[in-house]
Amino acid sequence: MLAVGRALLTNPRLLIMDEPSEGLAPIVVDKLVATLQAVLAEGTALLLIEQNLSVAAAVSERLAVMVVGRIALETSARELLADTDTQQRLLGIGAAAGFAAAGPTDVERPM
C-alpha cells in the first residue's frame, strides 16, 4: 500500500501495477479498487497485471488473458465476467470455487 501511495504522489500519466491486491485483506482490496477507480476517473492510464479477476474487471474496460506467456484472449471485462466457460477454460475458475486457480487448465502449451 505504501508503494501505491508513493506512486500516486508523483501524479503519473500511466500507472503500471503488478499484483497490487496480492496479500491484502479483503477490506483493503476494496479500498484499493476504489482508489484505482478514482485515479482512472482523473485521467490516469492504468496497466494492471492481476490474477484476481474481480479486481481486474472492476478497474478495467479491456482485459487480456495471458497463458504460458502468450495472450490467449483479449476482450472486454463485461464479456469475460459473463462467460463462465471461458473463465473455466483459461483461468481455472470453477462455479464452486469463485476464484482463479494458479494456472491454466486445458490450454495447449508450446514445446
C-alpha positions as CSV (number, residue, x, y, z in Angstrom):
1,M,0.0,0.0,0.0
2,L,2.9,2.3,0.7
3,A,4.3,1.8,-2.8
4,V,0.8,2.6,-4.3
5,G,0.7,5.8,-2.3
6,R,4.2,6.8,-3.3
7,A,3.5,6.2,-6.9
8,L,0.3,8.3,-6.8
9,L,2.2,11.2,-5.2
10,T,4.1,11.7,-8.5
11,N,0.8,12.4,-10.4
12,P,1.7,9.8,-13.1
13,R,0.1,9.8,-16.6
14,L,0.5,6.0,-16.6
15,L,0.4,3.8,-13.5
16,I,1.8,0.2,-14.0
17,M,0.9,-2.2,-11.2
18,D,1.8,-5.9,-10.8
19,E,-0.5,-7.8,-8.5
20,P,-1.4,-4.9,-6.2
21,S,-4.1,-6.9,-4.4
22,E,-1.8,-9.8,-3.5
23,G,-1.6,-10.5,0.2
24,L,-4.0,-7.7,1.2
25,A,-7.1,-8.2,3.4
26,P,-10.4,-8.0,1.5
27,I,-11.4,-4.7,3.1
28,V,-8.0,-3.2,1.9
29,V,-8.6,-4.7,-1.6
30,D,-11.9,-2.9,-1.7
31,K,-10.2,0.4,-0.7
32,L,-7.5,-0.2,-3.3
33,V,-10.2,-0.8,-6.0
34,A,-12.0,2.4,-5.0
35,T,-8.7,4.3,-5.1
36,L,-7.8,3.0,-8.6
37,Q,-11.3,3.8,-9.9
38,A,-10.8,7.4,-8.7
39,V,-7.3,7.6,-10.2
40,L,-8.8,6.4,-13.5
41,A,-11.6,8.9,-13.3
42,E,-9.0,11.7,-13.0
43,G,-7.5,10.6,-16.4
44,T,-4.5,8.5,-15.3
45,A,-4.0,5.4,-17.6
46,L,-3.5,2.1,-15.8
47,L,-1.7,-1.1,-16.9
48,L,-2.6,-3.7,-14.3
49,I,-1.3,-7.2,-14.0
50,E,-3.6,-9.1,-11.7
51,Q,-4.8,-12.7,-11.1
52,N,-7.9,-11.6,-9.2
53,L,-10.5,-11.3,-12.0
54,S,-12.9,-9.3,-9.9
55,V,-10.2,-6.7,-9.1
56,A,-9.1,-6.5,-12.7
57,A,-12.6,-6.2,-14.1
58,A,-13.6,-3.6,-11.5
59,V,-10.9,-1.2,-12.8
60,S,-10.6,-2.2,-16.5
61,E,-12.7,-1.9,-19.6
62,R,-10.5,-4.3,-21.6
63,L,-8.7,-7.4,-20.4
64,A,-6.0,-9.5,-21.9
65,V,-5.6,-13.0,-20.5
66,M,-2.1,-14.5,-20.7
67,V,-1.5,-18.2,-20.7
68,V,2.1,-19.5,-20.6
69,G,3.4,-16.1,-21.6
70,R,1.1,-15.5,-24.6
71,I,-2.1,-13.5,-25.0
72,A,-4.8,-16.2,-25.2
73,L,-7.8,-13.8,-25.1
74,E,-8.4,-10.1,-25.4
75,T,-11.9,-9.0,-24.6
76,S,-14.0,-6.5,-22.6
77,A,-14.2,-7.0,-18.8
78,R,-18.0,-7.3,-19.1
79,E,-17.8,-10.1,-21.7
80,L,-15.3,-12.1,-19.7
81,L,-17.3,-11.8,-16.5
82,A,-20.4,-13.1,-18.3
83,D,-18.6,-16.0,-20.0
84,T,-18.1,-18.7,-17.3
85,D,-16.9,-21.3,-19.8
86,T,-14.0,-19.1,-20.9
87,Q,-13.2,-18.3,-17.2
88,Q,-13.1,-22.0,-16.5
89,R,-11.0,-22.8,-19.6
90,L,-8.4,-20.1,-19.4
91,L,-8.4,-19.1,-15.7
92,G,-9.4,-22.3,-13.9
93,I,-12.3,-20.5,-12.2
94,G,-14.9,-23.1,-11.2
95,A,-18.5,-22.3,-10.4
96,A,-18.0,-23.6,-6.9
97,A,-14.6,-22.1,-6.4
98,G,-15.3,-18.5,-7.2
99,F,-11.6,-17.6,-7.5
100,A,-8.7,-18.0,-10.0
101,A,-6.5,-21.1,-9.8
102,A,-2.8,-20.9,-10.1
103,G,-2.7,-21.8,-13.7
104,P,-4.5,-22.7,-16.9
105,T,-6.4,-26.0,-17.1
106,D,-6.7,-27.1,-20.7
107,V,-4.6,-24.7,-22.8
108,E,-2.1,-26.0,-25.3
109,R,1.4,-25.4,-24.1
110,P,4.3,-24.6,-26.5
111,M,7.2,-27.1,-26.7
